[in-house]
Amino acid sequence: MIEIKNLCKTFDGAGGKVTALNNINLTVGDGDIYGIIGMSGAGKSTLVRCINMLERPTSGDVLIDGVSMTSLSPAQLRNARRNITMIFQGFNLLMQKNCLKNICFPMELAGIPKQKAEKRAAELLELVGLPDKAKAYPAQLSGGQQQRVAIARALATDPKVLLCDEATSALDPNTTHSILGLIREINRRLGITVIVITHQMSVVEEICSHVAILDNGEIVEDGAVGTVFASPKSAAARRLVFPNGADESVSNPAHETRLRIIFNGAKAASTPWIAKMAQEKIVLVNIVSAATRTIDDKTYGSMLLGVPGGAEKTAAVKEYLGAIENVTVEEV
């Protein structure tokens, strides 16, 4: 388990102290895939670097399996970091070493015998789907292949925690999807706890079970991905979930009642509920805006409807849609 308690980080700037992180509190369960998302400059990379103590917090603490990272000596911290590895946007491979030697490198630093290290490296290349690239150099690989080698290298010391700092930001959508699938499979097979730092909601919805929204150095919202996506509470979360403004920018004509339909894990994707309601209840509505996502075959998000015809029609819509499992209807 990872526990971040009252963590603050300030830097010295030209105009005085700059607060990068302010009173961060998070708990990440063992084996979880936890997303930390925010816009550029929100403090995401600083936070992930504080988790493995590449940046020392100004105050507060990071506990991993109950051990305070801030209290460790330099030697103890080096040992602890073998259990907390990291992959980066830029891959950070050693260009003068082939793939096998890149993966062997952290094992060499840990004093693992060469033969044993090479055997482990070959196994990891198999795990990430590159068994034939042992002798290839990074410059001979695509971006997705380089990230796979970086993941294999990160797994070389059998870590408990994998930190992913914008690991797919430099990749095209198809390659991003395959890398996220690999991370999810590694999490499932090895039980590694994964923290995903990203500015892309699509990454969070595809791979994460929980998410924290970071804005101006503060956690403004956190929880299960489905819950946050279905009904974001903070302004920062709404900007990320509804990048086009969703219903916040829509006017409210006097002749319509506005209803927000919230999907919180509804199995609604396969049924055309609005059309079905129009047929069965003879109630026609305007779909003003919609922002829904399907995660694990369940629908999350919200839809804004305009209901003409007064209170009777509004009540019929609320009754009909409100009867669907995991769907909430509220008047706005």
C-alpha positions in Angstrom: 0.0 0.0 0.0 1.1 3.5 -0.8 0.1 6.3 1.6 0.8 9.9 0.8 0.2 12.1 3.9 0.0 15.9 4.0 2.7 16.1 1.3 3.9 19.6 0.3 6.6 20.6 -2.1 7.9 24.1 -2.6 10.7 25.5 -4.9 12.7 28.6 -4.7 11.6 30.9 -7.6 12.8 34.3 -8.8 9.9 36.0 -7.0 10.1 33.8 -3.9 8.7 30.4 -2.9 6.6 28.5 -5.5 4.2 25.9 -4.2 4.2 22.9 -6.5 2.2 20.5 -4.2 0.0 21.5 -1.3 -1.3 19.1 1.3 -1.6 16.0 -0.9 -3.3 13.0 0.8 -3.8 9.8 -1.2 -4.0 6.0 -0.5 -3.2 3.5 -3.3 -4.1 -0.1 -2.6 -1.9 -3.1 -3.4 -2.4 -4.2 -6.9 -4.4 -1.1 -7.9 -3.9 0.8 -11.2 -4.3 4.4 -9.9 -4.5 7.4 -12.2 -3.3 10.9 -11.4 -4.5 13.3 -14.0 -4.3 17.0 -14.4 -3.4 19.7 -17.0 0.1 20.7 -17.7 1.7 22.4 -14.7 -0.7 20.8 -12.2 2.1 19.1 -10.3 1.8 15.6 -11.6 5.4 14.9 -12.4 6.6 16.5 -9.2 4.2 14.2 -7.2 5.4 11.0 -8.9 9.1 12.1 -8.2 8.2 12.6 -4.6 6.8 9.1 -4.3 10.3 7.6 -5.1 12.1 10.4 -3.5 13.8 11.8 -6.6 12.3 15.0 -5.2 12.3 15.4 -1.4 9.0 16.7 -0.1 9.3 20.0 1.8 6.9 18.4 4.4 4.7 15.4 4.8 5.5 11.8 4.1 5.3 8.9 1.7 4.8 5.4 3.2 5.2 2.3 1.2 4.0 -0.8 3.0 4.2 1.2 6.2 7.8 2.3 5.7 8.4 6.1 5.7 10.4 6.9 2.6 11.5 10.3 4.0 13.2 8.6 7.0 15.4 6.3 5.0 19.2 6.7 4.8 20.7 7.1 1.3 21.7 3.4 1.3 18.3 2.3 2.5 16.7 4.5 -0.1 18.7 2.9 -2.9 17.5 -0.5 -1.8 13.9 0.7 -1.5 14.0 2.1 -5.1 14.5 -1.4 -6.4 10.9 -2.0 -5.5 9.7 1.3 -7.1 10.6 1.6 -10.7 9.5 4.1 -13.3 8.9 4.5 -17.1 9.0 7.8 -18.9 7.5 9.6 -21.9 11.0 9.6 -23.5 11.8 5.9 -22.8 15.3 6.9 -21.4 17.0 3.8 -22.9 20.8 3.7 -23.2 21.3 4.2 -26.9 24.8 2.5 -26.9 23.5 -0.7 -25.4 21.3 -3.3 -27.1 17.9 -4.3 -25.7 19.2 -7.2 -23.7 21.9 -5.1 -22.0 19.5 -2.2 -21.3 17.3 -4.6 -19.4 20.4 -6.1 -17.6 21.7 -2.8 -16.5 19.6 -2.4 -13.3 20.4 -6.0 -12.4 24.1 -5.3 -12.8 23.8 -2.3 -10.4 22.1 -4.7 -8.0 25.0 -7.1 -8.2 23.1 -9.9 -9.9 25.4 -12.3 -11.8 25.6 -11.7 -15.5 24.3 -15.2 -16.6 21.3 -14.9 -14.2 20.6 -11.3 -15.4 20.7 -12.2 -19.1 18.3 -15.1 -18.4 15.9 -12.8 -16.6 16.2 -10.2 -19.4 15.3 -12.7 -22.0 12.3 -13.8 -20.0 11.2 -10.1 -19.8 11.6 -9.6 -23.5 9.3 -12.5 -24.0 6.8 -11.0 -21.5 6.7 -7.7 -23.3 6.3 -9.3 -26.7 9.8 -8.7 -28.1 11.7 -12.0 -27.9 13.5 -11.4 -31.1 14.9 -7.9 -30.2 17.6 -8.9 -27.7 20.4 -7.8 -30.0 18.6 -4.8 -31.5 19.6 -1.2 -30.4 17.0 1.4 -29.4 17.5 3.4 -32.6 16.4 0.4 -34.6 13.0 0.2 -32.7 9.7 2.0 -33.1 8.5 4.2 -30.2 6.1 1.5 -29.0 8.9 -1.1 -29.0 11.2 1.2 -27.1 8.6 1.7 -24.4 8.2 -2.1 -24.2 11.9 -2.5 -23.6 11.7 0.3 -21.0 8.8 -1.6 -19.3 10.9 -4.8 -19.3 13.9 -2.9 -17.8 11.5 -1.5 -15.1 10.5 -5.0 -14.2 14.0 -6.4 -14.0 14.3 -6.0 -10.2 10.9 -7.5 -9.5 9.4 -4.2 -8.2 6.2 -3.9 -6.2 5.3 -0.5 -7.7 5.5 0.8 -11.3 5.3 4.5 -11.8 4.3 5.6 -15.3 5.0 9.3 -16.0 3.2 10.3 -19.2 4.4 6.9 -20.6 2.2 7.0 -23.7 2.2 10.7 -24.5 4.7 10.3 -27.3 2.9 7.4 -28.9 0.2 7.2 -31.5 -3.3 6.0 -30.5 -2.9 2.4 -31.6 0.4 2.1 -29.9 -0.9 3.7 -26.8 -3.7 1.2 -26.7 -1.2 -1.7 -27.0 1.1 -0.3 -24.3 -1.8 0.2 -21.9 -3.0 -3.3 -22.6 0.5 -4.6 -21.7 0.6 -2.6 -18.5 -2.8 -4.0 -17.5 -1.7 -7.5 -18.3 1.5 -7.1 -16.2 -0.6 -5.8 -13.4 -2.9 -8.8 -13.6 -0.2 -11.4 -13.9 2.4 -10.0 -11.5 0.2 -8.1 -9.0 2.3 -4.9 -9.3 0.7 -1.7 -8.1 0.7 0.9 -10.9 0.5 4.7 -10.7 -0.3 6.3 -14.0 0.5 10.0 -14.4 -1.3 11.5 -17.4 -3.2 14.4 -18.9 -5.3 12.2 -21.0 -8.7 11.1 -19.8 -8.7 8.3 -22.4 -5.8 6.7 -20.6 -7.5 6.8 -17.3 -10.8 5.4 -18.6 -9.0 2.5 -20.4 -6.7 1.3 -17.6 -7.3 2.8 -14.2 -9.7 1.7 -11.4 -9.3 4.8 -9.3 -8.3 8.4 -10.2 -7.2 11.6 -8.5 -7.7 15.0 -10.1 -4.7 17.3 -9.5 -5.2 21.0 -10.1 -2.7 23.8 -9.1 -0.8 21.4 -6.8 -3.9 20.2 -4.9 -6.1 17.0 -5.1 -9.5 18.5 -5.9 -11.3 15.2 -6.4 -10.6 11.4 -6.1 -12.4 8.2 -6.2 -13.4 5.2 -8.4 -13.1 6.1 -12.1 -16.7 5.4 -12.8 -17.9 7.6 -10.0 -15.8 10.6 -10.9 -16.6 10.3 -14.6 -20.4 9.9 -14.0 -20.7 13.0 -11.8 -17.6 15.1 -11.5 -17.9 17.6 -8.6 -14.9 19.9 -9.0 -14.4 22.5 -11.8 -11.1 20.8 -12.7 -12.7 17.4 -13.0 -15.6 18.8 -15.2 -13.0 20.4 -17.5 -11.3 17.1 -18.0 -14.4 14.9 -18.3 -16.3 17.5 -20.4 -13.5 19.2 -22.4 -16.1 20.9 -24.7 -18.0 22.4 -21.8 -20.8 19.8 -21.9 -23.9 21.2 -20.3 -22.3 24.1 -18.5 -22.4 26.3 -21.7 -25.9 25.4 -22.8 -28.7 27.9 -22.4 -32.0 26.9 -20.7 -35.0 28.0 -22.9 -38.1 28.9 -20.9 -40.3 26.4 -22.8 -38.2 23.4 -21.7 -37.3 21.7 -18.5 -33.7 20.5 -18.3 -33.0 17.1 -16.9 -29.5 15.6 -16.4 -29.3 11.9 -16.8 -26.4 10.4 -14.9 -25.1 7.0 -15.9 -23.1 5.4 -13.1 -22.3 2.0 -14.4 -25.5 1.4 -16.3 -25.8 -1.4 -18.8 -27.5 1.1 -21.1 -25.2 1.1 -24.2 -27.1 -1.6 -26.1 -30.6 -0.2 -25.6 -31.8 3.0 -27.3 -33.6 4.3 -24.2 -34.5 7.7 -25.5 -36.1 6.3 -28.7 -37.8 3.6 -26.7 -39.2 6.2 -24.3 -40.5 8.3 -27.2 -42.4 5.2 -28.6 -43.8 3.9 -25.3 -44.6 7.2 -23.5 -45.1 9.5 -26.5 -42.7 11.9 -25.0 -40.3 13.7 -27.3 -37.2 15.3 -25.8 -34.2 17.3 -27.1 -30.7 15.8 -26.5 -28.9 19.1 -25.6 -25.5 17.5 -24.9 -24.0 14.1 -24.0 -20.7 12.9 -22.6 -20.7 9.2 -21.9 -18.0 6.5 -21.9 -18.1 2.7 -21.8 -15.8 1.1 -19.3 -15.9 -2.7 -18.8 -19.2 -2.8 -20.8 -20.8 -0.3 -18.5 -21.9 3.3 -19.3 -20.6 6.3 -17.3 -21.2 10.0 -17.8 -24.2 12.2 -18.3 -26.7 13.4 -20.8 -28.6 16.7 -20.7 -32.2 16.5 -22.0 -34.6 19.3 -22.8 -38.2 18.3 -22.1 -41.0 20.4 -23.6 -44.6 20.1 -22.5 -44.6 21.1 -18.8 -44.6 19.2 -15.5 -46.6 16.2 -16.7 -44.1 15.3 -19.5 -41.2 16.0 -17.2 -42.6 13.6 -14.6 -43.0 10.9 -17.2 -39.4 11.2 -18.4 -38.1 11.1 -14.8 -40.2 8.1 -14.0 -39.2 6.2 -17.1 -35.5 6.8 -17.2 -35.2 6.8 -13.4 -36.3 3.1 -13.4 -33.2 2.0 -15.3 -30.6 0.4 -13.1 -27.7 2.7 -12.1 -29.3 5.7 -13.8 -30.1 8.9 -11.9 -32.3 11.7 -13.1 -32.1 15.2 -11.7 -33.6 18.5 -12.7 -31.2 21.3 -13.4 
